[in-house]
Amino acid sequence: MNESVELHDVQGIIIKGYDKLKAATFLLLEITDSTKTKQWLASQLPMVTHADISTKTITTAVQLAFTYSGVAALNVPAEALKTFPPEFIEGMVTEHRSRMLGDLEDSAPDKWKWGGTEKDFYSIHLLLMLYATDDSTLQHFYTEQKNTLDAAGLKIAYQLETSKLPKEKEHFGFRDGIAQPVMRGINHTSDNEANLIKPGEFLFGYQNEYEKYMFSPTVAPENDPANILPADMNNPLLKDLGRNGSMLVFRQLEQNVKAFWAMAERAAKEQNTHDDPVTPEYIASKMLGRWPNGSPLTKCPMEPDASKETFDNFGYAKHDYDGLKCPIGAHIRRANPRDNFLRDSTGDQEKDIEKSMKFMKRFRIIRRGRSYGAPLVESMEPKDIIQAAEDHKERGLYFLCFNSNIGRQYELIQQTWINNPKFAGLYEDPDPMIGYPGIMGDGATTTFTEQAVPVRKQVRGITRFVNVKGGGYFFMPGLNALKYISSL
């Protein structure tokens, strides 16, 4: 069954990404007067950008999300609070979750810039996301919004400013944001069936890839006297607070650009021979799974192809089963194993592919990240990054992703695929780009294995190039749910 998504009730960032709104800033707010904040929320409702608005017609956008402490501070009934997902209730910085996500050593929560302390868990309540076409428009828009906060009983705890890098790249110099799922029921199409995902994987209130309705936060009817909320799909006797909302994972990831490329340069020198020349760009691309321009190694194993910069309709099972083009441990192959996840599970390749593609649809996430900090070099070219001097400036990625089940989607990807040194038959190879080397022991370095004939190649001594500097789990409600919360 294909369900139509109620776009007018979904916050737009979940569906659209706002690529044309190139400037953005994120405000983490503390509620100091819940009554005033709810009045402010009611006044903000007409300004919150929904997904039924064309991004061609807007110059700014506003989005809102809450922490668990935030929804509690706004007097959401205690019984309703218990119905939120456990990951959201517990937060990102519990001890077992830090181990699971690899948030240890330099990425430990006690070293974060925000979100890592008990104080932040209880005082960061609301995420206000502001987008605009350019920096000057954003500055004017931000000033307008900021001037309303004091009277709204809101205090800025942290402001996170973003940057738009040249050539649609991230700081390591690779094209970003290529592989994205397409939600069924929103009038968008894709030539890649594997990317067409049921809306329930991202939004509460719709069927997911199990053909079930994800358990959504609910409210007893007596706590919704104005009858604002719809009936819950799993239990019509309850009201659905989650419908058209999503769970937002937000992590600040600091990138050590020079260290990454120094490793690639060292590895290239170790492997380089007269008969088999190897470049740092080749090593780095093998680790990611795409060339810096975005073209995938599975289709372009020897050199980048400008005609395939955003190409995403490919698999591994038939054309790269053994990882001779795109290594099995490459970042994009771990984050989305595509049609090659259930390897040899039936003894029939076609059945394995079919099962893998169906299985993988249950673990997709919608990414909406933004970079922060100035690029090391404006060209974003690897050769220029390698030659540039270390400037010791902070730069990285605000990783944002939407899913309806944090544990089954984001956390599983991070723990079972990204940080797993034995992923798909490997031995001591966590993700070379964003994985946690300490999974092999305190202070350990790890290995990246490139499958090759007649013998494999390995890059050893890999350290951590991406460290977590902040994070939290948020609930981004539908607009109808925002109306309900503001009425409490």
N, C-alpha and C positions, 0 to 999 in steps of 0.2 A: 504494500500500500504506500503510495506517494502522498504525503501530506503537504498542503500549502502552508508555508510559514507566514505568520502574521507580522509582516515586516514593519507595519506602523507601530508595533509594540516592542520591537527589538532595538536595542541601542546599536547605532550604525557601525561602530568600529568592529563589531563581531562579524558583520557581513562584508564590509567594504574595504577596510584598511586605510582609507584616506590617503592614497598615494599622491593625489594632487594637492593635498594640504601638507606642504613640505615642512612646516614649522610646528613644533609642539612643545608643551611643557606640562609636567605632571606635578600636582600639588598633593601632598599627604597632609591631611587635616585632622586636628583634634577637636572634638565637640566639647564646648565649655558650657553650653546652655541648650539642652535638647529641645526645649519648646521653641526657641528662636530658630534652631536649625531646621525643625520640621516646617516652620512657616517659610523659611528660605527655600526648602525643597519644593514646597507647593508652588512658590513663585518661579522656580527654575524649570518646572516641568515643560512649559512651552519652548524652552531653549534647548532642552536635551535632544540631541540629534538622533532621529530614528532611521531605520534602514530603508524606509520607503521614500527617502529624499534623494534625488540625484546629486552626486558629488559635483556635477558640472555646474550646479546652480548655487553652491554655497561657498563662502570664503572663510567660514569658521565652523567649528563643531565643539560641542560640550558632551562629555560622557561622565558618568558617575558610577562608582563601585564602593563597596563597604567591606571592612574586615568583620570578623565575628564580634569583636568588641564594639564595632560601630553599630551593627544592627541591634545589639543588646542595649547600647546607650540610647537608642531611639525608641525604646520601650516596645519592641517586638515581643509579643507574649512569650513567657518562659517555656510553655509547652511547644510553641512553634520553634524556638531556638534549638530545642533538642532534635528537631527533624532535619537540621542542616547536615551536610556530609561530615563525617568524623575528621577528615583531613582539615577542613575549614575550621571546625571547632577547636581542634588542637593547635593549629597554626604550623608554620613551616619550621620552627626552631626547637621542637622537642628533640631530646637526645637520640631517640631511635630514628627520627626522620633525618637528622643531620648525617648519621651514618649511612642511611639509605641513599641520600642524595649526593654524598661525597662532600658535605659541607664541614670539612675538618681542616686542621692545620691553618694555613693562611686564609682559608675560606670559612673558618669557623664563625658562627654567629657573633661571638664576643669581639670579633674584629670587623664586623660590618659597620658601614656608615649609617645605616638605618634599618629598622625592623628586627635587629638581632637581640635586643634586650627585653627583659620582662616589662620594663617601663613602656617600651615602644609597642609591645603586644597589647597593652591595655590603653595606650594613648593615641595610637594611630587608628583613626576610625573611618576615614573617608578618603577616597582617591578621586580627585577632580582632574580630569584630563582635558586639556585645552589644545585645539588644533587650529591652524590658520594657513593661508596660502603662502605667506612669507613672514620674515622676522618682524617687519614693522607692523604688519597687521596683527601678529601675535602679541607684540608688546602692548598695543592699544587694547586688545581684547583682554589680556591678562590684567592690565590696570583696572579695567572696568569690573572684572570679576573680583579682584583683590579688594576693591573698595566696598564690596558688599559683605565681606566675610565677618568683620567685627560685629556688625549688627545682626549677623546670622548665628552668633554664638559659635564661631569657628576660628581656630587659630592655625596658622601654617606651621606644621612641625618640620617639614622638609620640602624643598622645591628641587625637582629633578629636571634639568634642562637638556634638551635633545639637540642633535645636529644632523643635518642631511649631507651625507658624503657624496662625492662625485661618482658618476657612472653606476649608480645603484649598488655600490659595493659596501662591504663592512670593513673594519679596520685592518684585517689581515690582507685585504686586497682582493677578495673574492666577491663575485656577484652574489647577492643575497635575495632571499624571499621568493625563490623560483618554484619550489615544490609545495603547493598548497592544495588542500582538499577543496572540493566544490560541494556546497550543501544542496542536497535535493530540495525541491519545493520553493526555490527562489527565482525561477526563470533564467538561471544561468546554465550554460551547457559546457561540456568538456568532451574532447575526443578521446579521453582516457577514462574508461569505465572504472578503473581502480581508484580514481580520484573523486568519483561521485559517491557521496556519503550521506546517509540518512541524518536528518536534522537533530535527532535525539542524541547523537554523539556529541553535540555542542550546545544544544538548548534543552532546557527542561520543558516538559509538556508534549514531547513528540516521540515517536518510536525511534529506537536506536537500531544498530545493526544486528542485535539479537531479536529484533521485532518485539521489544518490550519498551515500556515507558520507564525511564530512569526515575528512581525515587526522588521526589522533589520536596523542598521545604513546604510545609503545609500549615494551615491555620484552622482552628475550630470555627464553625459558622458563627457562634456567638461572639467571637472576637473580630468579626467583619460585619457589623450591624448595617453598614451602608451597602453591603453586597457588591463590593468593588471587585473582588477576586473571582475567577472562574472556578468551577469544580475541578478537583484533582482527578486525573485520568486513572490512577490506580485505586483511589477510594473516593467516589463521588460525594460521600458524606463530609469530606473535608474540602477546604478551599486551597487552591494552588498558589502559593506565594512565589514559586520559582518559575512559573510559565513564562517563556520567552526570555528568561534570564540564563546566565552562564557562569561558570566558575573561572576566574581569571588567576593565572599563575604569573607573578611579577618577580623577576630576579634581575638585579644589577650585576652584570658580568664584566669585570675589568680584563682587558686584553693586553698581554705583554707582547707587543708586535715585534720588537727587535729580538727578543728571546726566541720567538717562533721561527723567524727567518734565519737567525744565527744557527739554529738546529738544522734547518733545511739546507743551509749552505755547507755546514760540516758534513752532513750525510751525503750530499752530492759529491763532495771531494773524496769521501771514502769509497764511493761506488763508481766514480768516474774512471773510465778506461778509454784508450784510443779507439777501440772497436765499439764501445758502448758508452757514448757521452751522456752524462747525467747532469741536469741542472737543478738548482734549488727550486725552481718553479715546478719541475717534474715531481720532485719529492713531495712538495707541499700539496700539489694537485692529487697525487696518489693518496695522501692522507685525508683530503676532503672528499674526493670522488668526482670532482668537477675541476676544470681549468679555471683560472681567475676570471675569464670572461663569461663563465657559466656553463659552457658546453660540457656534457657529461662524458666521463672517460669510457663508459660502456659503449658509446657511439663514436667517440673520438679518442682512441687510446694513445695515439702517438703525438698529436698536436691539437691545439684548440681549433674549433670551426666556428667562424663568425655567424654562420647560418643556423647554428644550434645553441645560441646563447641562452635561450629560455626554454630549450627543449626538455620535456618532462615525460613524454609518453614512451617509456621504455621499461624493460624488466631485466632480470639477471638470469633466470632459469635456463633459457634457451641459448642466450648469446654470450653469457659470461658466468656460467655456473661455478667455475673454479676460481674466479677472481683474478684472472690473468690480465684483465683490462682495468676494472675497478676492484681494488683489493677488498676482501671480505670484511676487514676491519675498518674500512674507510668510514668517515663520519656519516655521509649520506646513506650508506648501505646499512649502517647500524640503526640510525634514527628512523628509517623506513625500509625494511628489508624487501618490500614489494612482493614479487611473485616467487621469491626464492627462500621464504622463511621456513616453510615445512618441507625441508629437503629430504627426499627419499622416504617420505612418510607412508606412501602407498605402494611404491615400486612402479608406479605409472606416472611419467613426467607430466602429462596433461592433467591428470587428477591432482597431482601435487600443486601445480600452478593454480588450478581452480580453487583448491582448498586454501592455499596461501593468500590469494587475492581476497577471498571472502573473509579470512581470518584477520588480515591486516587492516581491514576497514574498521575494526573495533578499537584501534589504537592510534587513530589519527588525531592531530591537534591543529587548530587554526593559529598561526603565528602572526603577531602584529607588533613586532619589536621595532625599536628605533635606536640608532646609534647615539652616543654622546661623546663629547670631546672632539678636538680638531684632528684631522688626519695627520699622520706623520709626514706625508708628502701629498701634494695636491693631485699628482698624476695617478696615484693609487696603483702604480705599476710595481711589480715585485723587484725589478732591478733597481728602481729608485729607492724603494723602501730599504733594501739591503745596503745601499750606499749611504743612506741618510744617517746622521748622528743621532744617538739616543737623546731625546729632549726631556725625558722623565715627566711628561705630562700625563694626566689621567685620561684614558680613553677606553671605550668599550661599547657594550650593547645593553640596552634595557630590553631584556627578553620578556615578552608578554605572549601568553598563549591562552586560548579558550578551549574548554572541554567541559563535559557534564559530569565526568567522574575523574577527579584528580588522581585517585589511587590507581585506577585501571589504565588511565591514559598517560598523563604526564609522568607520574612517579614510576610507573612500570618502565617507560621508555628510558628514564634516567638511570634507574637501578639495574634493570635486567639487560638492557642493550648498551647504553652509553658507558656505564662504569664496570661492566662485566668483563674481566680479562679473558674469560673462556667463551666469549660470544661465538656462536656458530663454529665451534671446534677449535678456536684459537687457544693459546695457553697463557700468555702473560701480556695481553694486548687490550687494555681498556681504550676507549676512544682517544686517538692521538691529538685531537683538536681541543676537546672540552672535558675529557675524562679525568678521573682522579687517580694519579699514580700511587697514592698511599694505600690503595686497595691491595697492593702487593706487600705492604708492610710500611712502618713508619720511615719516612725519609727515602722511600724507594723511588727508583726510576723505572720506567717501563719500556716496552718494545713495540715497534710497529712492524708488522710482517707484510711484505709484498710477495704474493704468490707469483712464481716465475718458473720457467723451464730453461735449463734442466733442474735448477735448485732455486729455492726461495731466496729473497733478499730481506735483510732486517736492518732497521734503524734502532739502535740501542741508546740508552741514557736519556730517554725522553722525560722531561719534567713537566710541570703544570704551566700552561700558557694562559689559562683563563681562571680567574679567581672570583668568587662570589663576594660582593660588597654590600648587598642588601637584598631584601626579599620579603614576600608575604603572599598569602592566599586571600583573594577577594571574591565577593559575590557581586556580579553586575546584574541588577534586576531588570526586568522588562519595565516599560513605562507605566503600565497599569499597577505593577507592584510598587513602583516609586510613589504613585498616587496614594496607595494604601498606607505605606510607611509614613508618608507626610501627614496622614489623617489621624495617626495614633495619639 
